[in-house]
């Protein structure tokens, strides 16, 4: 995966080098914790997922954004994610 930024209408994204896919999936969860270590494989998700360092353009808030192929994976991440 290359280190180039991806810009959407909502975010400027910097892909994690551990991502298997270069894709922003439809179901997104932004967490305002730019320095937390997030190990998405440990969530035992069913579909594809990606993780990005993110800048939310509406308020320039830095954090991380996880994107998921399946809505149930996004819901599981939101329910199970606990910041450090």
Beta strands, then each sheet from edge to edge (+ up, - down):
strand 1: 5-7
strand 2: 11-15
strand 3: 27-31
strand 4: 49-56
strand 5: 61-68
sheet 1: 1+ 2- 4+ 5- 3+
end
